[in-house]
Amino acid sequence: MSSIKIERLNHAFVEEISYILHHEVKDENIKFVTVTDCEISSDLSYAKVYVTVLDDSKKEMTLEALNGARSFIRGELSKRVEIRHTPELKFLFDESIEYGNKIEDLIESIHEKDGK
C-alpha cells in the first residue's frame, strides 16, 4: 500500500470525522471536540484518531463518549469514504498541544532570565 494513499485517507478521515462529530452525533460531550490527526495502519485495519478539547477537565469524559460512539462514527464514515473495509477507530487525546505550550513557557522563562 502506498504511503500517499494512506496520507490521503488520513486527511479524508480527519475531515469526515470532524463533520460527523459536529453535525451527526447527538451527545453534547462530543460537540466541542477538534480532530487534529489520524494515523491509519498500513494494512488499513486500525485508525488512531487524535482529538483535543477546549476544557481539559472534560478530557476523560469526552474520550469515553467518543469511544462509546465509535461504532456509529465508523458506520457513518463507511458511507462517506470509499474504502473496502473501514478501519476500527480508536480515539486518543492529542498531547502535542500541551507539549508545545510547555516548550513555549520554557523558552519564555529563559528569555526572561537572559533579559534580567
GROMACS elastic network, one bead per residue, 0.5 to 0.9 nm:
[ bonds ]
;  ai    aj funct       b0    kb
    1     4     6  0.85684   500
    1     5     6  0.72634   500
    1     6     6  0.76620   500
    1    42     6  0.67913   500
    1    43     6  0.76634   500
    2     5     6  0.55205   500
    2     6     6  0.67435   500
    2     7     6  0.88700   500
    2    42     6  0.85953   500
    3     6     6  0.50183   500
    3     7     6  0.60478   500
    3     8     6  0.85686   500
    3    42     6  0.80513   500
    4     7     6  0.50454   500
    4     8     6  0.62213   500
    4     9     6  0.86114   500
    5     8     6  0.50974   500
    5     9     6  0.61840   500
    5    10     6  0.85769   500
    6    10     6  0.60044   500
    6    11     6  0.85909   500
    6    39     6  0.84032   500
    6    40     6  0.67383   500
    6    41     6  0.82056   500
    6    42     6  0.73664   500
    6    44     6  0.82699   500
    7    11     6  0.62844   500
    7    12     6  0.86184   500
    7    39     6  0.84056   500
    7    40     6  0.84136   500
    8    11     6  0.51868   500
    8    12     6  0.61480   500
    8    13     6  0.85458   500
    9    13     6  0.59352   500
    9    14     6  0.85328   500
    9    38     6  0.88014   500
    9    40     6  0.77381   500
    9    81     6  0.83216   500
   10    13     6  0.51692   500
   10    14     6  0.62895   500
   10    15     6  0.88062   500
   10    37     6  0.74865   500
   10    38     6  0.52475   500
   10    39     6  0.60893   500
   10    40     6  0.63718   500
   10    47     6  0.85630   500
   11    14     6  0.52041   500
   11    15     6  0.63926   500
   11    16     6  0.86983   500
   11    37     6  0.78568   500
   11    38     6  0.73161   500
   12    15     6  0.52170   500
   12    16     6  0.60523   500
   12    17     6  0.83636   500
   12    81     6  0.73783   500
   13    16     6  0.51672   500
   13    17     6  0.57292   500
   13    18     6  0.81810   500
   13    37     6  0.87477   500
   13    38     6  0.68833   500
   13    49     6  0.85853   500
   13    77     6  0.76360   500
   13    81     6  0.77259   500
   14    17     6  0.53992   500
   14    18     6  0.60202   500
   14    19     6  0.86198   500
   14    35     6  0.61654   500
   14    36     6  0.71754   500
   14    37     6  0.62170   500
   14    38     6  0.61289   500
   14    49     6  0.77757   500
   15    18     6  0.52586   500
   15    19     6  0.63119   500
   15    20     6  0.87566   500
   15    35     6  0.81810   500
   16    19     6  0.50471   500
   16    20     6  0.61090   500
   16    21     6  0.85645   500
   16    76     6  0.88678   500
   16    77     6  0.67429   500
   16    80     6  0.73095   500
   16    81     6  0.79851   500
   17    21     6  0.60352   500
   17    22     6  0.85638   500
   17    35     6  0.74485   500
   17    49     6  0.88819   500
   17    73     6  0.71485   500
   17    74     6  0.87033   500
   17    76     6  0.86590   500
   17    77     6  0.69571   500
   18    21     6  0.52151   500
   18    22     6  0.62500   500
   18    23     6  0.85481   500
   18    33     6  0.81362   500
   18    34     6  0.69378   500
   18    35     6  0.59231   500
   19    22     6  0.52971   500
   19    23     6  0.59042   500
   19    24     6  0.75647   500
   20    23     6  0.53602   500
   20    25     6  0.63812   500
   20    73     6  0.68836   500
   20    76     6  0.73578   500
   20    77     6  0.79455   500
   21    24     6  0.59650   500
   21    25     6  0.52903   500
   21    26     6  0.84178   500
   21    27     6  0.89727   500
   21    30     6  0.66572   500
   21    31     6  0.64821   500
   21    32     6  0.86883   500
   21    33     6  0.75832   500
   21    34     6  0.88713   500
   21    73     6  0.78651   500
   22    25     6  0.67012   500
   22    26     6  0.87261   500
   22    30     6  0.78698   500
   22    31     6  0.56476   500
   22    32     6  0.78009   500
   22    33     6  0.81241   500
   23    26     6  0.80459   500
   23    31     6  0.85064   500
   24    73     6  0.87158   500
   24    76     6  0.87279   500
   25    28     6  0.82484   500
   25    30     6  0.75060   500
   25    31     6  0.78179   500
   25    69     6  0.81488   500
   25    72     6  0.84063   500
   25    73     6  0.80069   500
   26    29     6  0.88745   500
   26    30     6  0.80920   500
   26    31     6  0.80850   500
   27    30     6  0.57160   500
   27    31     6  0.70102   500
   27    65     6  0.77539   500
   27    69     6  0.88428   500
   28    31     6  0.52899   500
   28    32     6  0.80861   500
   29    32     6  0.72383   500
   29    33     6  0.83663   500
   29    58     6  0.81800   500
   29    61     6  0.74805   500
   29    62     6  0.57510   500
   29    65     6  0.68749   500
   29    66     6  0.86316   500
   30    33     6  0.56938   500
   30    53     6  0.88561   500
   30    62     6  0.60914   500
   30    63     6  0.86037   500
   30    65     6  0.68666   500
   30    66     6  0.67767   500
   31    34     6  0.88549   500
   32    52     6  0.87186   500
   32    53     6  0.62439   500
   32    54     6  0.67730   500
   32    55     6  0.87840   500
   33    51     6  0.65099   500
   33    52     6  0.58854   500
   33    54     6  0.73714   500
   33    62     6  0.80619   500
   34    50     6  0.85764   500
   34    51     6  0.54544   500
   34    52     6  0.52512   500
   34    53     6  0.63077   500
   34    54     6  0.84557   500
   35    38     6  0.80336   500
   35    49     6  0.71426   500
   35    50     6  0.59427   500
   35    52     6  0.65767   500
   35    94     6  0.88582   500
   36    49     6  0.78496   500
   36    50     6  0.56017   500
   36    51     6  0.54361   500
   36    52     6  0.70236   500
   36    94     6  0.73299   500
   37    48     6  0.82510   500
   37    49     6  0.60356   500
   37    50     6  0.50874   500
   37    51     6  0.72043   500
   37    94     6  0.82619   500
   38    47     6  0.66132   500
   38    48     6  0.55724   500
   38    50     6  0.59953   500
   38    51     6  0.89958   500
   39    46     6  0.83476   500
   39    47     6  0.54834   500
   39    48     6  0.51231   500
   39    49     6  0.66007   500
   39    50     6  0.83312   500
   40    43     6  0.81711   500
   40    44     6  0.60032   500
   40    45     6  0.76153   500
   40    46     6  0.58626   500
   40    48     6  0.63970   500
   40    49     6  0.85326   500
   40    87     6  0.76498   500
   41    44     6  0.51392   500
   41    45     6  0.63498   500
   41    46     6  0.55361   500
   41    47     6  0.62016   500
   41    48     6  0.83158   500
   41    87     6  0.85551   500
   42    45     6  0.78834   500
   42    46     6  0.86631   500
   43    46     6  0.79139   500
   44    47     6  0.74923   500
   44    85     6  0.75637   500
   44    86     6  0.75682   500
   44    87     6  0.57635   500
   44    88     6  0.87601   500
   45    85     6  0.76192   500
   45    86     6  0.73323   500
   45    88     6  0.61452   500
   45    89     6  0.89519   500
   46    86     6  0.84399   500
   46    89     6  0.60985   500
   46    90     6  0.76204   500
   47    87     6  0.58372   500
   47    88     6  0.60135   500
   47    90     6  0.62165   500
   47    91     6  0.85052   500
   48    88     6  0.85475   500
   48    89     6  0.60964   500
   48    91     6  0.59798   500
   48    92     6  0.68490   500
   49    89     6  0.68653   500
   49    90     6  0.59771   500
   49    92     6  0.60497   500
   49    93     6  0.83784   500
   49    94     6  0.88280   500
   50    90     6  0.85419   500
   50    91     6  0.59731   500
   50    93     6  0.55243   500
   50    94     6  0.51329   500
   50    95     6  0.88225   500
   51    63     6  0.86578   500
   51    91     6  0.70613   500
   51    92     6  0.62632   500
   51    93     6  0.51044   500
   51    94     6  0.53941   500
   51    95     6  0.89990   500
   52    55     6  0.89580   500
   52    56     6  0.86430   500
   52    59     6  0.80050   500
   52    92     6  0.87150   500
   52    93     6  0.59098   500
   52    94     6  0.57812   500
   52    95     6  0.82389   500
   52    97     6  0.83721   500
   53    56     6  0.64602   500
   53    58     6  0.76068   500
   53    59     6  0.65728   500
   53    62     6  0.79334   500
   53    93     6  0.84382   500
   54    57     6  0.89920   500
   54    58     6  0.84648   500
   54    59     6  0.87721   500
   55    58     6  0.56897   500
   55    59     6  0.70679   500
   56    59     6  0.52015   500
   56    60     6  0.85754   500
   57    60     6  0.76794   500
   57    61     6  0.84994   500
   58    61     6  0.53492   500
   58    62     6  0.59524   500
   58    63     6  0.86271   500
   59    62     6  0.52599   500
   59    63     6  0.62950   500
   59    64     6  0.87658   500
   59    93     6  0.76746   500
   60    63     6  0.51816   500
   60    64     6  0.62486   500
   60    65     6  0.86607   500
   60    93     6  0.88542   500
   61    64     6  0.51855   500
   61    65     6  0.62395   500
   61    66     6  0.86772   500
   62    65     6  0.50489   500
   62    66     6  0.60995   500
   62    67     6  0.85687   500
   63    66     6  0.50399   500
   63    67     6  0.60640   500
   63    68     6  0.83753   500
   63    91     6  0.66630   500
   63    92     6  0.70413   500
   63    93     6  0.73550   500
   64    67     6  0.52243   500
   64    68     6  0.60090   500
   64    69     6  0.86383   500
   64    91     6  0.89264   500
   65    69     6  0.62153   500
   65    70     6  0.86272   500
   66    69     6  0.51256   500
   66    70     6  0.60254   500
   66    73     6  0.87656   500
   66    90     6  0.87321   500
   66    91     6  0.66738   500
   67    70     6  0.50897   500
   67    71     6  0.82480   500
   67    89     6  0.81510   500
   67    90     6  0.67715   500
   67    91     6  0.62104   500
   68    71     6  0.75296   500
   68    72     6  0.87444   500
   69    72     6  0.54554   500
   69    73     6  0.62565   500
   69    74     6  0.86258   500
   70    74     6  0.58251   500
   70    75     6  0.84029   500
   70    88     6  0.83749   500
   70    89     6  0.63807   500
   70    90     6  0.76359   500
   70    91     6  0.82307   500
   71    74     6  0.50102   500
   71    75     6  0.61259   500
   71    76     6  0.86575   500
   71    88     6  0.84195   500
   71    89     6  0.81134   500
   72    75     6  0.51129   500
   72    76     6  0.62820   500
   72    77     6  0.85190   500
   73    76     6  0.51549   500
   73    77     6  0.59862   500
   73    78     6  0.86047   500
   73    89     6  0.85437   500
   74    78     6  0.61449   500
   74    79     6  0.88158   500
   74    86     6  0.70090   500
   74    87     6  0.78079   500
   74    88     6  0.73230   500
   74    89     6  0.69421   500
   75    78     6  0.51984   500
   75    79     6  0.67046   500
   75    86     6  0.82942   500
   76    79     6  0.52810   500
   76    80     6  0.66181   500
   76    81     6  0.89461   500
   77    80     6  0.51500   500
   77    81     6  0.60089   500
   77    82     6  0.89824   500
   77    86     6  0.75528   500
   78    81     6  0.56050   500
   78    82     6  0.69618   500
   78    83     6  0.72635   500
   78    84     6  0.87306   500
   78    85     6  0.79529   500
   78    86     6  0.57877   500
   79    82     6  0.73875   500
   81    86     6  0.84059   500
   82    85     6  0.88906   500
   82    86     6  0.87540   500
   83    86     6  0.63027   500
   86    89     6  0.87710   500
   92    95     6  0.89904   500
   94    97     6  0.69310   500
   94    98     6  0.82595   500
   95    98     6  0.54743   500
   95    99     6  0.62046   500
   95   100     6  0.86974   500
   96   100     6  0.59957   500
   96   101     6  0.85746   500
   97   100     6  0.50349   500
   97   101     6  0.62237   500
   97   102     6  0.86286   500
   98   101     6  0.51098   500
   98   102     6  0.62093   500
   98   103     6  0.87198   500
   99   102     6  0.50841   500
   99   103     6  0.62882   500
   99   104     6  0.86407   500
  100   103     6  0.51465   500
  100   104     6  0.61501   500
  100   105     6  0.86580   500
  101   104     6  0.50200   500
  101   105     6  0.61940   500
  101   106     6  0.86611   500
  102   105     6  0.51535   500
  102   106     6  0.63014   500
  102   107     6  0.87549   500
  103   106     6  0.50653   500
  103   107     6  0.62379   500
  103   108     6  0.86678   500
  104   107     6  0.51281   500
  104   108     6  0.62121   500
  104   109     6  0.86654   500
  105   108     6  0.51043   500
  105   109     6  0.61940   500
  105   110     6  0.86763   500
  106   109     6  0.51427   500
  106   110     6  0.62812   500
  106   111     6  0.87384   500
  107   110     6  0.51135   500
  107   111     6  0.62879   500
  107   112     6  0.86797   500
  108   111     6  0.50812   500
  108   112     6  0.61781   500
  108   113     6  0.87049   500
  109   112     6  0.50350   500
  109   113     6  0.62758   500
  109   114     6  0.87108   500
  110   113     6  0.51576   500
  110   114     6  0.62630   500
  110   115     6  0.86368   500
  111   114     6  0.50730   500
  111   115     6  0.60745   500
  111   116     6  0.87977   500
  112   115     6  0.51156   500
  112   116     6  0.64720   500
  113   116     6  0.54962   500
